[in-house]
Amino acid sequence: MREALGIAVLVVLLVVVLLAMRAGWRSRAARSATLVPALPPVPAPDALGAVRLGPVEATYVSTTVAGDWLDRVVAHDLGARSAASVTVHDAGVLLTRAGARDLFVPAAALRDAHLAPGIAGKVAGGEGVVVLRWEVVGARGARLGGDAPGATVLDSGLRPRRSADRQALVSAVRALVAAGAAAGGVAGVDGAA
């Protein structure tokens, strides 16, 4: 009888913990949906421009609020770890993800790229994660980043399969940011996380 009661208490406790975890995830999703109301649409293939690099095989790890590598953004599948193919185009960076919505970061929204030891969901040690820093672009194309109130700057982490692709990806994104800055876009930020 005591054993049955002990098992019942453990089962109830487990259910309570699982429900609390689910409520926490939903709360995080609602909170991050206010930070990222919508993702930039993925343009048609002919609107992407020339390929600067890629495709690079990688694991999309997660997206966090910039500078806080543990504050995961889960809205719009941004918290879903997945296999990805990363291609840097003249128009921006396209992440084609398996089992999750594709992510396109327009060149005008990119702020920087750098190497980091980790991001929410993956600690690789050394400089094993490529972090793309970008800002949310509003639904009408208005930039929400920079010095604007309510700016949302995000860090998206990628773990390329081949270590040689890490620096190549960082260099290609930085070249895209520099080209945008030269054309009158947003200047990139320092690579520090």
N, C-alpha and C positions, 0 to 999 in steps of 0.2 A: 504494500500500500504506500509506504514512504517513497519507494522508488518511482511508482507511477506519478505521485504528486510532484516529485522532483523533476521528472521528465516533462510533465505538464507545465510547470513553472518555467523551465528552460525554453520550451516551445513558445510560450506566450512572450517571454523576454525577447526571443529571436524575432518574432513577428513585430513587436514594438520597435525594435532597432531597425528592421528593414523598412517599416513605414516611416520612421523618422528620417532615414536616409533618402527615401523617395521624396518626402516633403521638402527636405533640404535641397535636393536637386531641382525640384520644380520651382522653389523660391529663387534659386540661383538663375534658372532659366528666365523667370519673369524679370528679375533685376537686370540681367544682361541684355534682355530684349529692349529695355529702356536705353541702354548704352548704344546698342546696335539695332536701330529700328528696322533696317533692311540692308541686305548685302548689295554691292554693285552688281548689275546684271552682267552675265557672260555674253560678250558680243559675238556676232556671227564670225566664223573663221576668216572670212575675207576682210573683216574690219580690225583684225588683230595686228596687222602689219608684219614686217619681217621678223623672223625668229633670230633672236640674239644669242640664245643658249637653250639647249634642250632638244628633246625632253630628257629630264633627269629623273631617274627612279629614286623615290624617297618615301619616307613614312611621314605623313602629316601628323604631328603630335598633338598640338592644341593651339588655341589662341587665348592670350591673356591681356589684361589691361597693361598698357606699356609701363615698363619699369617695375611691375609687380609680378614676378614670374610664377606666383602661386594663385593669383586671382583669375581663375579660368573663366572665359566667356563661353557659355554653352548654347546660347540662342543660335538658330539657323544652322545647326550641325557643326558649329565652330568648336564644340567640345568633343566631337567624335574622332577618335584616333583612327586613321585609315591609311591604306597604301595609296600612294599618290604619284602622279607624273607631273613634274614641274617644268613649265616652259616660259622663258622670258621673251616677250615680244616687244615691238616698238610701243604698243598700246598699253602694256602692263605685264603682270605676272599671272599666268593661268595655272591653277592647281586642279587637275582632273583627279578626283578622289573616288576610290572604290567603296561603295556602300554608303556614301554621304554626298551631299550636294556639292557640285563643283564650286570653286571659289576663284573669282577674278579680282585682282587688285589693280585698279587703273594706275598708269604711270604717274598721273597727277596726285594720286593719294599716297604714293610711296614716300617715306621719309628717310629710310636708311635700311641697311642690312648689315648684320654682324654675326660673329660666331660667339656662342655662349656654352657653358657647361651643361645647361639644362633649361627646361621650361616645365610648367605643370604637366605631369604625366610622363616625363622622361628626364632622367639625369644621366647624361652620357659621360660626364667627366671630361676633363680637358676642354677642347673647343669643338665638341661633336655635334652641336645643334646649330643650324642656320636660323637666325631670327630675322624675319621681315617686319620692319616697323612701318605701319601705315595708319592713315587716319580715315575715319568714316566720311564718306561723301553723302550728303543728303539726297533725298528722293528727287529733288528738282535740280540736282547737279551742283548745289551750293556746298562749298567746303565748310565742314564743321570744325576743322582742326585749327592749328596755329594758336592765335591768341583769342579766338572766339570763345565766348562763354559756353560752357557745356561741351567743349571739345572732347572727342573720344579718339584717343590714339591707342592702337592695338599692336601687340607683338604676336606674330604667328610663327610657331616653331616647326622646323622641318629637319628630318634626319636623313640626309642622302645616303643611299646604299654604298656608294663608293666614296672613300674619304677625299679623293682628288676633286670630286664635284663640289665639295663644301666651299672652298675658296673661289672656284669658278662661278658658283651661284652668287656669292657675295659680290664679286667683282662685276658681274653682269647687272645686278640690281643697282649697285652704286653708280655704274655708268648711266643707267636709265634715269636715276635721280639727278645726276649731274647734268644730263641732257635737258631734263625738264627745268632745272634751275637756270641753265643758260638761256633757255627759251622764255624765261619769265615766270616759271612755275615756283613751287615751294622749294626752298633750299633744304637739303638733308640735314639731319642732326648728327651729332657726334655718335660714334659707334658704341659708346658705353651703355651697358644695360642698366 
